Amino acid sequence: MTAWLLGLGLAYAADPAEEAQRAQLERARAQVADQVHLAVFDLLDELVYRLRQEPVFAEPTPVVLAGVSVPVGLGTGLQALMENHLAGVMLANPETNLRLVHCPQCTAVVVRSSAKGTVVSRGVDDPALLADLGVEAGRHALFIDVEAEGAFLVLRARLTELSVELPIVWSHTLSTSTATPALLRDATALKSAEEARDEYLDVLNGQGAVVIPARVNVRTYALPEGDNAGTAPPPFIWLQTGVELSPTVARRWTSSMMLGYALIPQAYQGLMAQARISLASSPARRGASPAPTSTSSAGSP
Amino acid sequence: MFGLLPLLLALPFVMPQPGSWRDRDDAHNYTCTLMTVEQAQLARPGAVRPVGPRGDLYARDVVLCQERMLPLGLRLDADEAILSTLDARVKELAGAARSRRPDLAGATWLVEVYYPSPAVSAKIGFATKNALMASGLAVSDRAPTLAAGDVQVITRMPPSEAYPTACRRYTDNGSLGPNDALLAVVLLDRQETALHAGLCAAGSWTWLR
């Protein structure tokens, strides 16, 4: 009897090999999620950037973040990261006119029983019930889905009006590939890939064609001696131009211009303003790096 | 001649096919496409040497390989087959629906997916709705419903009868209005990786593919 119970217990115990395999799979999933989350953040940033450039609504509109789903095979940790990042970026960019609102009734599973039958659904799928529960009318639901499709990571988004007919008013699809590095944009200053590349090149090339250096000069003139010792020179304006060669800076040439004013008799002081105009030696604009591709649709059924 | 030596030595490491330096599982995690030099220059600016003004000494093609976003083995093979080509599949379905029934261009389209895995099913539905929107159709998130008795009867029918019957019931119980069209994406056999699609409009069921 004891042996039978022991055998039964062993039969129901987890197979160590299977456990090890499962643990290895979980480790692999965590590793992939760790690698993928930057690309996901990049897609979310790009989505909010495009929503800011072309807002769906003319006025600030309440939106419920109704669903965020991650690639099949990755865990919910990535989902939480996505939700937090998206909420943070949207709050930092109110120009999207999407005002995130908290609506627990919208995302909860609700049961509605009537003479026609009993329907179990999420709140966002039953707007009539949401109205009965006192949820403010005119809200929209935002759904985000990210999926790994071969070498590409595809983000799909849609906005649904929470009315009886549940029309989808806007949808958007973005994709990026494993060969495209994430831009790691600042949430408060979102930029397109092209703008980021232009800024990068501007930094490399020295902030544009005109350089205005902050420069302080002190000139000391020798006191007149000899026959002219008693005659002080009058105030005069001077202009100095020239060409500089800067072999250590990536420029073909730099032209500088200085304008100054010197008053010797009283203060022996002068003022000077200087400007430099340069021509970069490297081409300022090359082909832009691959940016996320997208399709967008809007409709009002 | 000796200048080619580093290239020949490095070749086994950079070539994507399985061999002495790359096992079969590792090679499967790359998707590779054969293309011309001109196509490669568009796909990866600056990475491929352009054809010289007087041509090249030898004919060149480019194999562009990209690593999979998710390595194989993290999800079921059947799901992987569907998901890895999801975008192309749903665009094809949306195109087929629009071209087969141009008279429904003004209708409100609903989408239902019949796939064993709920997570994959949701992905297919999401992608199909976006593809229909991208093709200029009006789409709704509404889902048609059936009574419990209908479900009991229909789930015991073979697929060839079940879907037309469900379509009729959707129309009879008012779930699908006269201006509604339902695009159903169906996996008929768990052993296949092809997605089938059917269209329900005005109580009439049509297989699109």
Interface residues (C-beta under 8 A of the other chain):
Chain A: L25 A28 R29 V32 V36 A39 S69 P71 V72 G73 L74 K116 G117 V119 V124 D125 A141 F143 D145 E147 A148 E149 G150 A151 F152 L153 V154 R156 R158 T160 E165 L166 P167 I168 S171 H172 T173 S175 S177 T178 A179 R286 G287 P290 T295 S296 S297 A298 G299 S300 P301
Chain B: T31 R44 P45 G46 Q66 E67 R68 M69 L70 P71 G73 L74 R75 D79 L83 S84 T85 L86 D87 T108 S117 A119 V120 A122 K123 F126 A127 K129 N130 M133 A134 G136 L137 A138 V139 S140 D141 R142 A143 T145 A147 A148
